[in-house]
Amino acid sequence: MTSQPPSAWRKSSRSKQHTHCIEVGQLSDGAAVRDTKDRSAGYFTTTGQQWAAFIDAVKSNRFD
């Protein structure tokens, strides 16, 4: 993974005003994920391939 910090953090528009959410930050090859309640706790990172597999699983309802 890159040593560059994540940029362009965003929260799902479906979260609306909820405070118990996650944010996703952009990396050059992947994504970073952090908790909106405690941003200072840090984040975890994924590769682009891992993130794509996760998004595909979400979209195909594999977690339902």
ChimeraX attribute file (.defattr): number of C-alpha atoms within 10 A of each C-alpha:
attribute: neighborCount
match mode: 1-to-1
recipient: residues
	/A:1	12
	/A:2	11
	/A:3	7
	/A:4	8
	/A:5	10
	/A:6	18
	/A:7	13
	/A:8	9
	/A:9	14
	/A:10	12
	/A:11	15
	/A:12	10
	/A:13	7
	/A:14	7
	/A:15	11
	/A:16	9
	/A:17	8
	/A:18	8
	/A:19	10
	/A:20	10
	/A:21	14
	/A:22	19
	/A:23	16
	/A:24	21
	/A:25	20
	/A:26	16
	/A:27	20
	/A:28	14
	/A:29	13
	/A:30	18
	/A:31	23
	/A:32	20
	/A:33	19
	/A:34	20
	/A:35	18
	/A:36	16
	/A:37	11
	/A:38	11
	/A:39	12
	/A:40	9
	/A:41	9
	/A:42	10
	/A:43	17
	/A:44	11
	/A:45	20
	/A:46	16
	/A:47	16
	/A:48	15
	/A:49	11
	/A:50	13
	/A:51	16
	/A:52	14
	/A:53	12
	/A:54	14
	/A:55	11
	/A:56	12
	/A:57	12
	/A:58	12
	/A:59	10
	/A:60	10
	/A:61	9
	/A:62	9
	/A:63	7
	/A:64	5
